[in-house]
Amino acid sequence: MMSDTPQPSTDSGNEVVRGSADDFAFLRVPGLGFCVGRGPFRELADEPGDGVDAFYAGDFQMTDPRPWKVPASFWVADDLTALAKHIGETLPEISWDSPGFRQWEGVFSKVSRDLSAGRYEKIVPAVVESGRVVSGDLDALVHRLPELPEEYWTYGYRVGSRGLVGATPERLFSLTGDELITMALAGTAPVERRAPFVNDPKQIREHEIVVRYLIDALDPLGEVVREKREVMSLGSIVHFRSALKVKLSESPGVDALVRRLHPTPALGVLPRNAENLELLGEMRDRLGVPKRFGAPFGVRVGGSFHGVVGIRHICWRGTHALLPAGCGVIAESECENEWKELAIKRESVKRLFGI
Ligand SMILES: C=C(O[C@H]1C=CC=C(C(=O)O)[C@@H]1O)C(=O)O
């Protein structure tokens, strides 16, 4: 489905058909279930017409010319048993190679200089842990997903020898009729630091930057209602989350809404101008961050759209696995603390998958 690998394809004008019946994609929508599609996928540049269920899978820089992927078959189920016979049985054992602190220090000092120079107010660099499969199958990670609590939007896909499996707590937005629901998710601490976290001015500012961005981005579309900032508990880590809702006076459509919101400063950079986005892109490339990390991933099902921010995942090509994690950096951030935050985010993913 995802177009970064050459796949057998048939091109007919503005659409391309890729992959095979072995390929799949899924997203669990709270209250609905697992939306699942099997390949081959018809890839389209624009949102398909009414009545067509489809996945949206872009890359972080929004360079995929056809982010809409219409599966050959689509269904909604309580679990992923229908995929079970197409994926490996044994959870993988992976030999991981941690990212180096030196490299992070270099990135952090460049970011600190840019912040002092007023080039941006917040940016989200990322580092990547790289692994090799020792035994088992990477796609068997899928078996863990139905057990995870509903705070996680579990998602993934497999296309040939590439794939991704994740459990993100971050909704980009849902659109049902004229109601848009989104959230600011930023600010992180290990669960043992929950008490000081709640009143930590640095964490609150880091979070409120994202809230402010979302309100500014959505305000032209209708009245924005923001709920109170709350602590989201995810086992070993906690985040700040603020829910936001808008009754759209007119809907610009899913494609325009994705472009309006992504990347929020929970994954991107503020101000979100072309120059800063390019700089973030270069930083990510230098650090080997996969193009799909932090990208919008969604499903259009029964006329509603649900999109998430593609974080907390493991992606792979063959037997090579990657586990990326990012963290918001603002003027008050400290290099060692952010380094620890990157580690606890990666650890939380490993724990979720039991690896
Ligand atoms: C970028 C990530 O997390 C985002 C979501 C929650 C909290 C975040 C933070 O505190 O920096 C990040 O914005 C990641 O998990 O890789």
The ligand as a MOL file (V3000), in Angstrom:
LIG
                    3D

  0  0  0     0  0            999 V3000
M  V30 BEGIN CTAB
M  V30 COUNTS 16 16 0 0 0
M  V30 BEGIN ATOM
M  V30 1 C 6.7870 12.5780 19.5020 0
M  V30 2 C 6.3090 11.7230 20.3780 0
M  V30 3 O 5.3580 12.0560 21.3250 0
M  V30 4 C 4.5540 13.2070 21.1830 0
M  V30 5 C 3.3010 12.9000 21.8630 0
M  V30 6 C 3.1620 13.0660 23.2190 0
M  V30 7 C 4.1120 13.8000 23.9440 0
M  V30 8 C 5.1520 14.4000 23.3250 0
M  V30 9 C 6.1370 15.1990 24.0760 0
M  V30 10 O 5.9600 15.3830 25.2890 0
M  V30 11 O 7.1400 15.6340 23.4860 0
M  V30 12 C 5.2760 14.3820 21.8420 0
M  V30 13 O 4.7280 15.5730 21.4040 0
M  V30 14 C 6.7530 10.3240 20.4140 0
M  V30 15 O 6.1900 9.5250 21.1650 0
M  V30 16 O 7.6720 9.9690 19.6680 0
M  V30 END ATOM
M  V30 BEGIN BOND
M  V30 1 2 1 2
M  V30 2 1 2 3
M  V30 3 1 2 14
M  V30 4 1 3 4
M  V30 5 1 4 5
M  V30 6 1 4 12
M  V30 7 2 5 6
M  V30 8 1 6 7
M  V30 9 2 7 8
M  V30 10 1 8 9
M  V30 11 1 8 12
M  V30 12 2 9 10
M  V30 13 1 9 11
M  V30 14 1 12 13
M  V30 15 2 14 15
M  V30 16 1 14 16
M  V30 END BOND
M  V30 END CTAB
M  END
